[in-house]
Amino acid sequence: MASSSSMTERSWLFVLFSSCSSVLSLVLIISYLRYRVLRRFPSNLVFWRAVSDLVFSVQFIVFEFSARPTNTEENGAFCGPFSFVRQFAMSASLGWFFVLSVNYWLSVSNPFKRPSLRTRFFHIYVWTTSLAT
């Protein structure tokens, strides 16, 4: 059984690494939005991956700093929204990574087809599979 001090250390590690991830995701998002030259395909796929990663990181920080109820019933109602956001953001982030990999493979196997035509399909795939999980 873990002691309360190790739980506190673990919580601070979550906050520390989530903060680092959040800052790096924000740098990527702000760079994408600020510099027009970065808005070409496939940068938009990386942008959406960074957005998903930012949501995933921020929910860890919010969860660690929020007051958790001690009652079991209230705790379940409290953790429900956090678990949904965590699962959705994690699935979306992994989905965008998968889409980036598929896009690179398709670009190499058929270099003359415009890859930006697949963007709509990529969005539909990532967001629906993230909601389904």
Secondary structure, 3 states (H helix, E strand, C coil): CCCHHHHHHHHHHHHHHHHHHHHHHHHHHHHHHHCHHHHCCCHHHHHHHHHHHHHHHHHHHHHHHCCCCCCHHHHHHHHHHHHHHHHHHHHHHHHHHHHHHHHHHHHHHCCCCCHHHHHHHHHHHHHHHHHHC
